[in-house]
Amino acid sequence: MIDLDETFSYSEVVFLENNLGGAAGAMKVYPNPSDGRFTVDLTEVELSAGEGRELRLVDQHGREIWTQPVADGHSLPSVELLQIRSGIYLLILSTKEGELLTRRVVIQPS
């Protein structure tokens, strides 16, 4: 960053590591776009074992619209949100260990 008086400073370097390996593209959502009814395919997701997994749908302001616990990584949860507004949402699979998988979901109610 360079200030108006031409002095400068560097920002701190932050290291991020994506340790989800093959899980990064494993969560599938279909159909997408949808009318508020869609399926979440978690059959290829390999997250660490343990309780506390949940699916959350959040809007572009970060507000939680819907949440559902997920028993294991080999399920096909069906979602039916027929009263939801048109828009772009984020579907987030999270665990207590802090692992996150995110997919964009487009809702276009008929």
C-alpha positions in Angstrom: 0.0 0.0 0.0 1.3 3.5 -0.9 0.0 6.4 1.2 -0.5 10.0 -0.1 2.9 11.0 1.3 4.4 8.2 -0.8 5.4 6.0 2.2 4.5 2.4 1.9 4.0 -0.8 3.9 3.4 -4.4 3.1 0.5 -6.5 4.4 1.1 -9.6 6.4 1.3 -12.8 4.4 -1.3 -15.4 5.3 -0.9 -19.1 4.4 -4.0 -21.1 3.6 -4.1 -24.8 3.0 -6.8 -26.7 1.3 -6.6 -30.2 2.9 -9.9 -31.5 1.6 -8.1 -33.3 -1.3 -10.6 -34.9 -3.7 -13.6 -33.7 -1.6 -13.4 -30.2 -3.1 -15.5 -31.2 -6.1 -17.4 -34.1 -4.6 -20.6 -32.4 -3.4 -23.1 -32.2 -6.3 -26.3 -30.3 -6.4 -29.0 -31.1 -9.0 -31.0 -29.7 -10.7 -29.3 -26.4 -10.6 -30.9 -23.9 -11.3 -34.0 -25.3 -9.5 -37.4 -24.2 -8.4 -36.5 -24.7 -4.8 -36.5 -28.5 -5.0 -33.0 -30.1 -5.4 -31.0 -33.1 -4.4 -27.5 -32.9 -2.7 -25.3 -35.8 -3.7 -22.8 -36.5 -1.0 -21.8 -40.1 -2.1 -18.3 -39.0 -3.2 -17.6 -36.7 -0.2 -14.9 -38.0 2.1 -14.7 -35.9 5.2 -13.3 -37.0 8.5 -15.5 -39.2 10.6 -17.5 -37.8 13.4 -20.8 -36.3 14.3 -21.9 -32.7 13.7 -22.2 -32.6 9.9 -24.8 -30.2 8.6 -26.0 -28.7 5.4 -26.8 -25.0 5.4 -28.2 -22.7 2.8 -27.3 -19.1 3.1 -28.2 -16.0 1.1 -25.8 -13.5 -0.3 -25.9 -11.5 2.9 -24.8 -14.5 5.0 -28.2 -15.1 6.5 -29.1 -18.8 7.1 -32.1 -19.8 5.2 -32.3 -23.5 5.9 -30.3 -26.1 7.8 -30.3 -29.9 8.0 -28.1 -32.4 9.9 -26.4 -35.0 7.8 -25.8 -38.5 9.3 -22.9 -39.5 7.1 -21.1 -38.6 3.9 -23.0 -41.2 1.8 -26.4 -39.7 1.6 -28.7 -37.9 -0.9 -30.6 -35.3 1.1 -33.6 -33.9 -0.8 -34.3 -30.3 -0.2 -37.7 -28.7 -0.8 -37.9 -24.9 -0.3 -40.8 -23.8 -2.4 -41.4 -20.5 -0.6 -37.8 -19.3 -1.2 -37.2 -16.1 -3.3 -35.3 -16.2 -6.6 -31.6 -15.7 -6.2 -28.2 -17.2 -5.8 -27.5 -19.0 -2.5 -24.6 -20.9 -1.1 -25.1 -24.5 0.1 -22.5 -25.3 2.8 -21.6 -28.7 4.2 -19.7 -28.2 7.4 -18.4 -30.3 10.2 -17.4 -29.6 13.8 -13.8 -30.1 12.7 -14.1 -26.9 10.6 -14.2 -28.6 7.2 -16.4 -26.8 4.6 -17.6 -27.7 1.2 -19.5 -25.0 -0.7 -21.7 -25.0 -3.8 -23.6 -22.2 -5.4 -27.3 -22.9 -5.9 -29.5 -20.8 -8.2 -33.2 -20.7 -7.3 -35.8 -19.7 -9.9 -39.3 -20.4 -8.5 -41.9 -20.9 -11.2 
